[in-house]
Amino acid sequence: MDMAYRYGADRIWIVNVGDLKPMEFPIEFFLNLAWAPDKWPKEKIGEYTRLWAEREFGPAHAREIADIISKYTKYNGRRKPELLEPTTYSQVDYQEAEKVAADFRVIVTKAEEIYRDLPENQRDAFFSACSLSGEGVLHCD
């Protein structure tokens, strides 16, 4: 959207929000960007994410939560979930599958630590924002 704005596409932006729940954070960013594009250029996405995490969960874990959300988004961007299949990452060459799994394990472990450290009244919101399934799958909004 930053590029669209820079090229003059600034009269109307439309976003498909067919499944709102898993997209709360990116949609909020989209809306803030739409209202103040110069305030949130691509170089400030990390700052926006940290400020969002601080607003939602306080300053104690804001940087870590922002890092989890950023990495989760980056890692999911490797392949769209609907395009994953057993042969997407090699099980035998270059340790591809092991690296992908290890990357997710690191942020899952950190998310679980933060969850345990948060005040009780913030845990449900954190679980919703960075939900952890019984299979160790991380899902961040």
N, CA, C and O atoms as a GROMACS GRO file, in nm:
protein
  564
    1MET      N    1   0.082  -0.119   0.000
    1MET     CA    2   0.000   0.000   0.000
    1MET      C    3   0.087   0.125   0.000
    1MET      O    4   0.049   0.228  -0.055
    2ASP      N    5   0.204   0.114   0.063
    2ASP     CA    6   0.296   0.227   0.060
    2ASP      C    7   0.333   0.260  -0.084
    2ASP      O    8   0.336   0.377  -0.123
    3MET      N    9   0.361   0.159  -0.164
    3MET     CA   10   0.396   0.182  -0.304
    3MET      C   11   0.277   0.239  -0.380
    3MET      O   12   0.294   0.331  -0.461
    4ALA      N   13   0.159   0.188  -0.355
    4ALA     CA   14   0.040   0.241  -0.422
    4ALA      C   15   0.024   0.390  -0.391
    4ALA      O   16  -0.003   0.471  -0.480
    5TYR      N   17   0.042   0.426  -0.265
    5TYR     CA   18   0.031   0.564  -0.223
    5TYR      C   19   0.136   0.651  -0.293
    5TYR      O   20   0.106   0.759  -0.343
    6ARG      N   21   0.260   0.602  -0.296
    6ARG     CA   22   0.369   0.678  -0.358
    6ARG      C   23   0.346   0.698  -0.508
    6ARG      O   24   0.393   0.797  -0.564
    7TYR      N   25   0.275   0.607  -0.571
    7TYR     CA   26   0.246   0.620  -0.714
    7TYR      C   27   0.115   0.694  -0.741
    7TYR      O   28   0.071   0.704  -0.855
    8GLY      N   29   0.053   0.745  -0.635
    8GLY     CA   30  -0.066   0.827  -0.653
    8GLY      C   31  -0.199   0.755  -0.642
    8GLY      O   32  -0.304   0.817  -0.661
    9ALA      N   33  -0.199   0.629  -0.610
    9ALA     CA   34  -0.325   0.556  -0.590
    9ALA      C   35  -0.370   0.582  -0.447
    9ALA      O   36  -0.348   0.499  -0.358
   10ASP      N   37  -0.433   0.698  -0.426
   10ASP     CA   38  -0.464   0.739  -0.290
   10ASP      C   39  -0.609   0.785  -0.269
   10ASP      O   40  -0.641   0.842  -0.165
   11ARG      N   41  -0.694   0.763  -0.366
   11ARG     CA   42  -0.833   0.808  -0.352
   11ARG      C   43  -0.918   0.706  -0.280
   11ARG      O   44  -1.002   0.743  -0.198
   12ILE      N   45  -0.898   0.578  -0.310
   12ILE     CA   46  -0.978   0.475  -0.244
   12ILE      C   47  -0.894   0.347  -0.239
   12ILE      O   48  -0.832   0.307  -0.337
   13TRP      N   49  -0.894   0.285  -0.122
   13TRP     CA   50  -0.829   0.155  -0.105
   13TRP      C   51  -0.935   0.059  -0.056
   13TRP      O   52  -1.014   0.093   0.033
   14ILE      N   53  -0.937  -0.057  -0.112
   14ILE     CA   54  -1.036  -0.159  -0.074
   14ILE      C   55  -0.960  -0.283  -0.028
   14ILE      O   56  -0.864  -0.326  -0.092
   15VAL      N   57  -1.005  -0.339   0.082
   15VAL     CA   58  -0.941  -0.461   0.131
   15VAL      C   59  -1.047  -0.570   0.149
   15VAL      O   60  -1.157  -0.543   0.198
   16ASN      N   61  -1.014  -0.690   0.109
   16ASN     CA   62  -1.103  -0.804   0.127
   16ASN      C   63  -1.082  -0.859   0.267
   16ASN      O   64  -0.973  -0.905   0.302
   17VAL      N   65  -1.186  -0.855   0.347
   17VAL     CA   66  -1.177  -0.904   0.485
   17VAL      C   67  -1.270  -1.022   0.505
   17VAL      O   68  -1.349  -1.026   0.600
   18GLY      N   69  -1.262  -1.118   0.416
   18GLY     CA   70  -1.348  -1.234   0.423
   18GLY      C   71  -1.336  -1.311   0.553
   18GLY      O   72  -1.435  -1.367   0.600
   19ASP      N   73  -1.218  -1.315   0.611
   19ASP     CA   74  -1.197  -1.385   0.738
   19ASP      C   75  -1.129  -1.288   0.832
   19ASP      O   76  -1.006  -1.286   0.842
   20LEU      N   77  -1.207  -1.208   0.900
   20LEU     CA   78  -1.157  -1.097   0.981
   20LEU      C   79  -1.072  -1.142   1.099
   20LEU      O   80  -0.970  -1.079   1.127
   21LYS      N   81  -1.110  -1.247   1.169
   21LYS     CA   82  -1.043  -1.283   1.293
   21LYS      C   83  -0.892  -1.300   1.279
   21LYS      O   84  -0.818  -1.240   1.357
   22PRO      N   85  -0.842  -1.378   1.185
   22PRO     CA   86  -0.696  -1.392   1.182
   22PRO      C   87  -0.624  -1.273   1.120
   22PRO      O   88  -0.501  -1.275   1.108
   23MET      N   89  -0.698  -1.170   1.082
   23MET     CA   90  -0.637  -1.056   1.015
   23MET      C   91  -0.653  -0.924   1.092
   23MET      O   92  -0.637  -0.817   1.034
   24GLU      N   93  -0.683  -0.931   1.221
   24GLU     CA   94  -0.708  -0.808   1.297
   24GLU      C   95  -0.589  -0.713   1.295
   24GLU      O   96  -0.607  -0.594   1.268
   25PHE      N   97  -0.470  -0.761   1.323
   25PHE     CA   98  -0.353  -0.674   1.325
   25PHE      C   99  -0.324  -0.614   1.187
   25PHE      O  100  -0.311  -0.492   1.176
   26PRO      N  101  -0.312  -0.696   1.081
   26PRO     CA  102  -0.281  -0.635   0.951
   26PRO      C  103  -0.390  -0.540   0.901
   26PRO      O  104  -0.360  -0.441   0.834
   27ILE      N  105  -0.516  -0.568   0.932
   27ILE     CA  106  -0.623  -0.478   0.889
   27ILE      C  107  -0.615  -0.346   0.965
   27ILE      O  108  -0.636  -0.240   0.908
   28GLU      N  109  -0.583  -0.354   1.095
   28GLU     CA  110  -0.567  -0.230   1.171
   28GLU      C  111  -0.452  -0.148   1.113
   28GLU      O  112  -0.463  -0.026   1.101
   29PHE      N  113  -0.342  -0.214   1.077
   29PHE     CA  114  -0.232  -0.142   1.014
   29PHE      C  115  -0.277  -0.079   0.882
   29PHE      O  116  -0.248   0.038   0.856
   30PHE      N  117  -0.347  -0.156   0.800
   30PHE     CA  118  -0.397  -0.107   0.672
   30PHE      C  119  -0.481   0.020   0.693
   30PHE      O  120  -0.464   0.118   0.621
   31LEU      N  121  -0.571   0.017   0.791
   31LEU     CA  122  -0.657   0.133   0.815
   31LEU      C  123  -0.578   0.253   0.865
   31LEU      O  124  -0.603   0.366   0.822
   32ASN      N  125  -0.482   0.230   0.955
   32ASN     CA  126  -0.397   0.341   1.001
   32ASN      C  127  -0.312   0.397   0.888
   32ASN      O  128  -0.293   0.518   0.878
   33LEU      N  129  -0.262   0.308   0.805
   33LEU     CA  130  -0.184   0.353   0.690
   33LEU      C  131  -0.271   0.435   0.596
   33LEU      O  132  -0.226   0.537   0.542
   34ALA      N  133  -0.395   0.393   0.575
   34ALA     CA  134  -0.485   0.465   0.486
   34ALA      C  135  -0.513   0.607   0.537
   34ALA      O  136  -0.524   0.700   0.457
   35TRP      N  137  -0.524   0.623   0.668
   35TRP     CA  138  -0.553   0.755   0.723
   35TRP      C  139  -0.430   0.845   0.730
   35TRP      O  140  -0.442   0.967   0.721
   36ALA      N  141  -0.312   0.786   0.744
   36ALA     CA  142  -0.190   0.867   0.757
   36ALA      C  143  -0.074   0.796   0.690
   36ALA      O  144   0.016   0.747   0.758
   37PRO      N  145  -0.073   0.789   0.556
   37PRO     CA  146   0.031   0.714   0.485
   37PRO      C  147   0.173   0.762   0.513
   37PRO      O  148   0.265   0.681   0.520
   38ASP      N  149   0.191   0.892   0.530
   38ASP     CA  150   0.326   0.943   0.554
   38ASP      C  151   0.376   0.909   0.694
   38ASP      O  152   0.497   0.908   0.718
   39LYS      N  153   0.285   0.880   0.785
   39LYS     CA  154   0.325   0.845   0.921
   39LYS      C  155   0.380   0.703   0.929
   39LYS      O  156   0.462   0.672   1.015
   40TRP      N  157   0.335   0.615   0.839
   40TRP     CA  158   0.373   0.473   0.846
   40TRP      C  159   0.433   0.422   0.716
   40TRP      O  160   0.377   0.331   0.655
   41PRO      N  161   0.547   0.477   0.673
   41PRO     CA  162   0.613   0.420   0.555
   41PRO      C  163   0.667   0.282   0.589
   41PRO      O  164   0.673   0.243   0.706
   42LYS      N  165   0.705   0.208   0.488
   42LYS     CA  166   0.749   0.069   0.509
   42LYS      C  167   0.864   0.059   0.610
   42LYS      O  168   0.878  -0.043   0.677
   43GLU      N  169   0.945   0.161   0.620
   43GLU     CA  170   1.057   0.159   0.715
   43GLU      C  171   1.011   0.162   0.861
   43GLU      O  172   1.089   0.132   0.951
   44LYS      N  173   0.885   0.198   0.884
   44LYS     CA  174   0.835   0.209   1.021
   44LYS      C  175   0.739   0.097   1.060
   44LYS      O  176   0.674   0.105   1.164
   45ILE      N  177   0.729  -0.007   0.979
   45ILE     CA  178   0.638  -0.117   1.011
   45ILE      C  179   0.676  -0.182   1.144
   45ILE      O  180   0.588  -0.217   1.223
   46GLY      N  181   0.805  -0.198   1.168
   46GLY     CA  182   0.850  -0.256   1.295
   46GLY      C  183   0.810  -0.172   1.414
   46GLY      O  184   0.768  -0.225   1.517
   47GLU      N  185   0.821  -0.042   1.401
   47GLU     CA  186   0.780   0.048   1.509
   47GLU      C  187   0.629   0.039   1.531
   47GLU      O  188   0.582   0.036   1.644
   48TYR      N  189   0.554   0.036   1.422
   48TYR     CA  190   0.408   0.024   1.434
   48TYR      C  191   0.372  -0.104   1.510
   48TYR      O  192   0.286  -0.103   1.598
   49THR      N  193   0.437  -0.214   1.474
   49THR     CA  194   0.408  -0.342   1.537
   49THR      C  195   0.440  -0.338   1.686
   49THR      O  196   0.363  -0.387   1.767
   50ARG      N  197   0.553  -0.278   1.721
   50ARG     CA  198   0.590  -0.267   1.863
   50ARG      C  199   0.490  -0.180   1.938
   50ARG      O  200   0.448  -0.215   2.048
   51LEU      N  201   0.452  -0.067   1.880
   51LEU     CA  202   0.355   0.021   1.946
   51LEU      C  203   0.220  -0.049   1.964
   51LEU      O  204   0.154  -0.032   2.066
   52TRP      N  205   0.180  -0.127   1.865
   52TRP     CA  206   0.056  -0.204   1.877
   52TRP      C  207   0.066  -0.304   1.992
   52TRP      O  208  -0.025  -0.314   2.074
   53ALA      N  209   0.176  -0.377   1.997
   53ALA     CA  210   0.195  -0.475   2.104
   53ALA      C  211   0.199  -0.407   2.241
   53ALA      O  212   0.145  -0.460   2.338
   54GLU      N  213   0.261  -0.292   2.248
   54GLU     CA  214   0.267  -0.218   2.374
   54GLU      C  215   0.128  -0.171   2.417
   54GLU      O  216   0.093  -0.178   2.534
   55ARG      N  217   0.051  -0.124   2.321
   55ARG     CA  218  -0.086  -0.079   2.353
   55ARG      C  219  -0.170  -0.196   2.404
   55ARG      O  220  -0.246  -0.182   2.499
   56GLU      N  221  -0.156  -0.310   2.339
   56GLU     CA  222  -0.239  -0.425   2.373
   56GLU      C  223  -0.194  -0.497   2.500
   56GLU      O  224  -0.278  -0.544   2.578
   57PHE      N  225  -0.061  -0.507   2.523
   57PHE     CA  226  -0.011  -0.592   2.630
   57PHE      C  227   0.086  -0.524   2.725
   57PHE      O  228   0.142  -0.589   2.814
   58GLY      N  229   0.108  -0.394   2.708
   58GLY     CA  230   0.199  -0.322   2.796
   58GLY      C  231   0.343  -0.328   2.745
   58GLY      O  232   0.373  -0.401   2.652
   59PRO      N  233   0.430  -0.249   2.807
   59PRO     CA  234   0.567  -0.236   2.756
   59PRO      C  235   0.659  -0.354   2.788
   59PRO      O  236   0.760  -0.373   2.719
   60ALA      N  237   0.628  -0.433   2.889
   60ALA     CA  238   0.721  -0.537   2.936
   60ALA      C  239   0.762  -0.634   2.824
   60ALA      O  240   0.879  -0.671   2.815
   61HIS      N  241   0.668  -0.676   2.742
   61HIS     CA  242   0.698  -0.775   2.638
   61HIS      C  243   0.670  -0.722   2.497
   61HIS      O  244   0.663  -0.800   2.402
   62ALA      N  245   0.653  -0.592   2.484
   62ALA     CA  246   0.612  -0.536   2.354
   62ALA      C  247   0.709  -0.571   2.241
   62ALA      O  248   0.666  -0.611   2.133
   63ARG      N  249   0.837  -0.556   2.265
   63ARG     CA  250   0.935  -0.585   2.159
   63ARG      C  251   0.933  -0.733   2.121
   63ARG      O  252   0.941  -0.768   2.003
   64GLU      N  253   0.922  -0.820   2.221
   64GLU     CA  254   0.919  -0.964   2.193
   64GLU      C  255   0.792  -1.003   2.118
   64GLU      O  256   0.798  -1.083   2.024
   65ILE      N  257   0.679  -0.948   2.158
   65ILE     CA  258   0.553  -0.978   2.090
   65ILE      C  259   0.558  -0.927   1.946
   65ILE      O  260   0.515  -0.996   1.854
   66ALA      N  261   0.609  -0.806   1.928
   66ALA     CA  262   0.622  -0.751   1.792
   66ALA      C  263   0.714  -0.840   1.707
   66ALA      O  264   0.687  -0.862   1.589
   67ASP      N  265   0.820  -0.889   1.767
   67ASP     CA  266   0.911  -0.977   1.694
   67ASP      C  267   0.841  -1.107   1.654
   67ASP      O  268   0.859  -1.155   1.542
   68ILE      N  269   0.763  -1.163   1.744
   68ILE     CA  270   0.689  -1.286   1.713
   68ILE      C  271   0.592  -1.263   1.597
   68ILE      O  272   0.588  -1.341   1.503
   69ILE      N  273   0.516  -1.155   1.605
   69ILE     CA  274   0.419  -1.124   1.500
   69ILE      C  275   0.490  -1.102   1.367
   69ILE      O  276   0.444  -1.151   1.263
   70SER      N  277   0.600  -1.030   1.368
   70SER     CA  278   0.674  -1.003   1.244
   70SER      C  279   0.732  -1.131   1.185
   70SER      O  280   0.723  -1.154   1.065
   71LYS      N  281   0.790  -1.214   1.270
   71LYS     CA  282   0.849  -1.339   1.219
   71LYS      C  283   0.742  -1.435   1.171
   71LYS      O  284   0.759  -1.501   1.069
   72TYR      N  285   0.633  -1.443   1.244
   72TYR     CA  286   0.525  -1.532   1.203
   72TYR      C  287   0.477  -1.494   1.062
   72TYR      O  288   0.458  -1.581   0.976
   73THR      N  289   0.458  -1.364   1.040
   73THR     CA  290   0.413  -1.317   0.910
   73THR      C  291   0.518  -1.349   0.803
   73THR      O  292   0.484  -1.396   0.694
   74LYS      N  293   0.644  -1.324   0.834
   74LYS     CA  294   0.752  -1.353   0.740
   74LYS      C  295   0.758  -1.502   0.709
   74LYS      O  296   0.767  -1.541   0.593
   75TYR      N  297   0.753  -1.584   0.812
   75TYR     CA  298   0.762  -1.729   0.791
   75TYR      C  299   0.644  -1.782   0.711
   75TYR      O  300   0.662  -1.868   0.625
   76ASN      N  301   0.526  -1.731   0.737
   76ASN     CA  302   0.409  -1.774   0.659
   76ASN      C  303   0.420  -1.728   0.514
   76ASN      O  304   0.364  -1.791   0.424
   77GLY      N  305   0.491  -1.621   0.491
   77GLY     CA  306   0.508  -1.571   0.356
   77GLY      C  307   0.598  -1.658   0.269
   77GLY      O  308   0.605  -1.639   0.148
   78ARG      N  309   0.666  -1.752   0.332
   78ARG     CA  310   0.750  -1.843   0.252
   78ARG      C  311   0.666  -1.919   0.151
   78ARG      O  312   0.705  -1.934   0.035
   79ARG      N  313   0.553  -1.965   0.195
   79ARG     CA  314   0.459  -2.038   0.110
   79ARG      C  315   0.319  -2.014   0.164
   79ARG      O  316   0.299  -2.014   0.286
   80LYS      N  317   0.224  -1.993   0.076
   80LYS     CA  318   0.085  -1.984   0.120
   80LYS      C  319   0.044  -2.120   0.176
   80LYS      O  320   0.078  -2.224   0.118
   81PRO      N  321  -0.030  -2.121   0.287
   81PRO     CA  322  -0.069  -2.250   0.345
   81PRO      C  323  -0.138  -2.343   0.246
   81PRO      O  324  -0.117  -2.465   0.250
   82GLU      N  325  -0.219  -2.287   0.157
   82GLU     CA  326  -0.290  -2.373   0.062
   82GLU      C  327  -0.198  -2.433  -0.044
   82GLU      O  328  -0.238  -2.522  -0.119
   83LEU      N  329  -0.074  -2.383  -0.051
   83LEU     CA  330   0.022  -2.438  -0.147
   83LEU      C  331   0.123  -2.533  -0.082
   83LEU      O  332   0.210  -2.587  -0.150
   84LEU      N  333   0.112  -2.553   0.049
   84LEU     CA  334   0.201  -2.646   0.117
   84LEU      C  335   0.158  -2.790   0.091
   84LEU      O  336   0.039  -2.820   0.085
   85GLU      N  337   0.254  -2.875   0.076
   85GLU     CA  338   0.230  -3.018   0.062
   85GLU      C  339   0.354  -3.089   0.118
   85GLU      O  340   0.454  -3.023   0.145
   86PRO      N  341   0.349  -3.218   0.136
   86PRO     CA  342   0.461  -3.288   0.199
   86PRO      C  343   0.596  -3.269   0.130
   86PRO      O  344   0.700  -3.283   0.194
   87THR      N  345   0.596  -3.236   0.002
   87THR     CA  346   0.722  -3.220  -0.069
   87THR      C  347   0.766  -3.075  -0.085
   87THR      O  348   0.865  -3.048  -0.154
   88THR      N  349   0.695  -2.980  -0.023
   88THR     CA  350   0.731  -2.839  -0.038
   88THR      C  351   0.873  -2.814   0.012
   88THR      O  352   0.952  -2.750  -0.057
   89TYR      N  353   0.904  -2.862   0.129
   89TYR     CA  354   1.040  -2.849   0.184
   89TYR      C  355   1.105  -2.986   0.184
   89TYR      O  356   1.044  -3.086   0.223
   90SER      N  357   1.227  -2.989   0.139
   90SER     CA  358   1.298  -3.116   0.129
   90SER      C  359   1.320  -3.179   0.266
   90SER      O  360   1.361  -3.112   0.360
   91GLN      N  361   1.291  -3.307   0.273
   91GLN     CA  362   1.316  -3.382   0.396
   91GLN      C  363   1.459  -3.436   0.400
   91GLN      O  364   1.506  -3.480   0.505
   92VAL      N  365   1.528  -3.431   0.286
   92VAL     CA  366   1.662  -3.490   0.281
   92VAL      C  367   1.772  -3.393   0.238
   92VAL      O  368   1.889  -3.417   0.269
   93ASP      N  369   1.739  -3.287   0.170
   93ASP     CA  370   1.842  -3.195   0.121
   93ASP      C  371   1.839  -3.061   0.192
   93ASP      O  372   1.733  -3.006   0.221
   94TYR      N  373   1.956  -3.011   0.220
   94TYR     CA  374   1.976  -2.874   0.269
   94TYR      C  375   1.911  -2.845   0.404
   94TYR      O  376   1.909  -2.730   0.446
   95GLN      N  377   1.860  -2.945   0.470
   95GLN     CA  378   1.795  -2.929   0.601
   95GLN      C  379   1.682  -2.826   0.596
   95GLN      O  380   1.656  -2.756   0.694
   96GLU      N  381   1.615  -2.818   0.481
   96GLU     CA  382   1.506  -2.722   0.463
   96GLU      C  383   1.395  -2.741   0.565
   96GLU      O  384   1.360  -2.648   0.638
   97ALA      N  385   1.340  -2.860   0.572
   97ALA     CA  386   1.228  -2.887   0.661
   97ALA      C  387   1.266  -2.860   0.805
   97ALA      O  388   1.189  -2.802   0.881
   98GLU      N  389   1.387  -2.903   0.844
   98GLU     CA  390   1.433  -2.882   0.982
   98GLU      C  391   1.445  -2.734   1.015
   98GLU      O  392   1.410  -2.692   1.126
   99LYS      N  393   1.495  -2.654   0.920
   99LYS     CA  394   1.510  -2.510   0.944
   99LYS      C  395   1.375  -2.442   0.960
   99LYS      O  396   1.356  -2.362   1.051
  100VAL      N  397   1.282  -2.474   0.872
  100VAL     CA  398   1.149  -2.415   0.881
  100VAL      C  399   1.084  -2.449   1.014
  100VAL      O  400   1.029  -2.362   1.081
  101ALA      N  401   1.090  -2.577   1.051
  101ALA     CA  402   1.031  -2.620   1.178
  101ALA      C  403   1.101  -2.554   1.297
  101ALA      O  404   1.036  -2.512   1.392
  102ALA      N  405   1.234  -2.545   1.292
  102ALA     CA  406   1.310  -2.483   1.401
  102ALA      C  407   1.276  -2.335   1.416
  102ALA      O  408   1.263  -2.285   1.528
  103ASP      N  409   1.260  -2.264   1.303
  103ASP     CA  410   1.224  -2.122   1.310
  103ASP      C  411   1.092  -2.104   1.384
  103ASP      O  412   1.080  -2.017   1.470
  104PHE      N  413   0.993  -2.187   1.350
  104PHE     CA  414   0.864  -2.177   1.418
  104PHE      C  415   0.874  -2.218   1.564
  104PHE      O  416   0.810  -2.156   1.650
  105ARG      N  417   0.952  -2.320   1.594
  105ARG     CA  418   0.966  -2.364   1.734
  105ARG      C  419   1.020  -2.252   1.823
  105ARG      O  420   0.977  -2.237   1.937
  106VAL      N  421   1.115  -2.174   1.771
  106VAL     CA  422   1.173  -2.064   1.848
  106VAL      C  423   1.065  -1.964   1.887
  106VAL      O  424   1.057  -1.923   2.003
  107ILE      N  425   0.982  -1.924   1.791
  107ILE     CA  426   0.881  -1.823   1.826
  107ILE      C  427   0.767  -1.884   1.907
  107ILE      O  428   0.706  -1.813   1.987
  108VAL      N  429   0.737  -2.011   1.888
  108VAL     CA  430   0.635  -2.077   1.972
  108VAL      C  431   0.683  -2.080   2.117
  108VAL      O  432   0.606  -2.050   2.208
  109THR      N  433   0.808  -2.117   2.138
  109THR     CA  434   0.864  -2.121   2.274
  109THR      C  435   0.857  -1.984   2.338
  109THR      O  436   0.819  -1.972   2.455
  110LYS      N  437   0.895  -1.881   2.265
  110LYS     CA  438   0.891  -1.744   2.318
  110LYS      C  439   0.747  -1.703   2.348
  110LYS      O  440   0.720  -1.641   2.451
  111ALA      N  441   0.654  -1.735   2.259
  111ALA     CA  442   0.513  -1.700   2.282
  111ALA      C  443   0.460  -1.770   2.406
  111ALA      O  444   0.386  -1.711   2.483
  112GLU      N  445   0.497  -1.895   2.426
  112GLU     CA  446   0.452  -1.968   2.545
  112GLU      C  447   0.509  -1.907   2.672
  112GLU      O  448   0.441  -1.899   2.774
  113GLU      N  449   0.636  -1.863   2.667
  113GLU     CA  450   0.697  -1.796   2.784
  113GLU      C  451   0.624  -1.666   2.816
  113GLU      O  452   0.594  -1.638   2.931
  114ILE      N  453   0.598  -1.587   2.714
  114ILE     CA  454   0.528  -1.460   2.735
  114ILE      C  455   0.389  -1.485   2.791
  114ILE      O  456   0.346  -1.417   2.884
  115TYR      N  457   0.320  -1.582   2.735
  115TYR     CA  458   0.184  -1.615   2.781
  115TYR      C  459   0.185  -1.643   2.931
  115TYR      O  460   0.100  -1.592   3.005
  116ARG      N  461   0.279  -1.724   2.975
  116ARG     CA  462   0.286  -1.758   3.118
  116ARG      C  463   0.320  -1.637   3.205
  116ARG      O  464   0.280  -1.631   3.321
  117ASP      N  465   0.393  -1.542   3.149
  117ASP     CA  466   0.437  -1.425   3.225
  117ASP      C  467   0.335  -1.312   3.227
  117ASP      O  468   0.343  -1.222   3.311
  118LEU      N  469   0.240  -1.314   3.135
  118LEU     CA  470   0.141  -1.206   3.128
  118LEU      C  471   0.044  -1.214   3.245
  118LEU      O  472   0.020  -1.322   3.299
  119PRO      N  473  -0.011  -1.100   3.284
  119PRO     CA  474  -0.118  -1.102   3.385
  119PRO      C  475  -0.236  -1.185   3.333
  119PRO      O  476  -0.262  -1.190   3.213
  120GLU      N  477  -0.305  -1.248   3.423
  120GLU     CA  478  -0.417  -1.336   3.387
  120GLU      C  479  -0.517  -1.266   3.295
  120GLU      O  480  -0.569  -1.328   3.202
  121ASN      N  481  -0.545  -1.138   3.321
  121ASN     CA  482  -0.647  -1.068   3.244
  121ASN      C  483  -0.602  -1.034   3.100
  121ASN      O  484  -0.683  -0.981   3.023
  122GLN      N  485  -0.477  -1.062   3.063
  122GLN     CA  486  -0.430  -1.038   2.927
  122GLN      C  487  -0.408  -1.167   2.849
  122GLN      O  488  -0.387  -1.163   2.728
  123ARG      N  489  -0.414  -1.278   2.915
  123ARG     CA  490  -0.380  -1.405   2.850
  123ARG      C  491  -0.476  -1.443   2.738
  123ARG      O  492  -0.432  -1.490   2.633
  124ASP      N  493  -0.604  -1.424   2.758
  124ASP     CA  494  -0.698  -1.460   2.651
  124ASP      C  495  -0.672  -1.377   2.525
  124ASP      O  496  -0.674  -1.430   2.414
  125ALA      N  497  -0.648  -1.247   2.543
  125ALA     CA  498  -0.621  -1.161   2.427
  125ALA      C  499  -0.491  -1.201   2.359
  125ALA      O  500  -0.483  -1.202   2.237
  126PHE      N  501  -0.390  -1.234   2.438
  126PHE     CA  502  -0.263  -1.276   2.380
  126PHE      C  503  -0.280  -1.408   2.307
  126PHE      O  504  -0.228  -1.427   2.197
  127PHE      N  505  -0.353  -1.500   2.368
  127PHE     CA  506  -0.378  -1.629   2.304
  127PHE      C  507  -0.450  -1.609   2.172
  127PHE      O  508  -0.422  -1.678   2.073
  128SER      N  509  -0.542  -1.514   2.170
  128SER     CA  510  -0.614  -1.483   2.046
  128SER      C  511  -0.521  -1.419   1.943
  128SER      O  512  -0.528  -1.451   1.824
  129ALA      N  513  -0.434  -1.330   1.988
  129ALA     CA  514  -0.342  -1.262   1.897
  129ALA      C  515  -0.230  -1.355   1.850
  129ALA      O  516  -0.188  -1.348   1.735
  130CYS      N  517  -0.183  -1.440   1.939
  130CYS     CA  518  -0.076  -1.536   1.907
  130CYS      C  519  -0.118  -1.671   1.961
  130CYS      O  520  -0.062  -1.719   2.060
  131SER      N  521  -0.214  -1.732   1.897
  131SER     CA  522  -0.268  -1.855   1.951
  131SER      C  523  -0.178  -1.973   1.923
  131SER      O  524  -0.117  -1.984   1.816
  132LEU      N  525  -0.170  -2.059   2.020
  132LEU     CA  526  -0.086  -2.178   2.013
  132LEU      C  527  -0.175  -2.300   2.018
  132LEU      O  528  -0.248  -2.320   2.115
  133SER      N  529  -0.168  -2.379   1.915
  133SER     CA  530  -0.251  -2.500   1.915
  133SER      C  531  -0.179  -2.611   1.990
  133SER      O  532  -0.059  -2.600   2.018
  134GLY      N  533  -0.250  -2.715   2.020
  134GLY     CA  534  -0.191  -2.829   2.088
  134GLY      C  535  -0.079  -2.893   2.008
  134GLY      O  536   0.004  -2.964   2.064
  135GLU      N  537  -0.076  -2.870   1.878
  135GLU     CA  538   0.028  -2.928   1.794
  135GLU      C  539   0.149  -2.836   1.784
  135GLU      O  540   0.240  -2.861   1.705
  136GLY      N  541   0.152  -2.729   1.865
  136GLY     CA  542   0.264  -2.637   1.860
  136GLY      C  543   0.261  -2.544   1.740
  136GLY      O  544   0.365  -2.490   1.701
  137VAL      N  545   0.145  -2.525   1.681
  137VAL     CA  546   0.133  -2.437   1.566
  137VAL      C  547   0.101  -2.297   1.616
  137VAL      O  548   0.009  -2.278   1.695
  138LEU      N  549   0.176  -2.201   1.570
  138LEU     CA  550   0.159  -2.063   1.611
  138LEU      C  551   0.074  -1.991   1.509
  138LEU      O  552   0.095  -2.005   1.388
  139HIS      N  553  -0.023  -1.914   1.557
  139HIS     CA  554  -0.106  -1.833   1.468
  139HIS      C  555  -0.115  -1.695   1.530
  139HIS      O  556  -0.176  -1.679   1.635
  140CYS      N  557  -0.057  -1.597   1.467
  140CYS     CA  558  -0.063  -1.459   1.517
  140CYS      C  559  -0.149  -1.375   1.425
  140CYS      O  560  -0.137  -1.384   1.303
  141ASP      N  561  -0.235  -1.294   1.484
  141ASP     CA  562  -0.316  -1.201   1.406
  141ASP      C  563  -0.231  -1.086   1.362
  141ASP      O  564  -0.279  -0.995   1.295
   0.00000   0.00000   0.00000
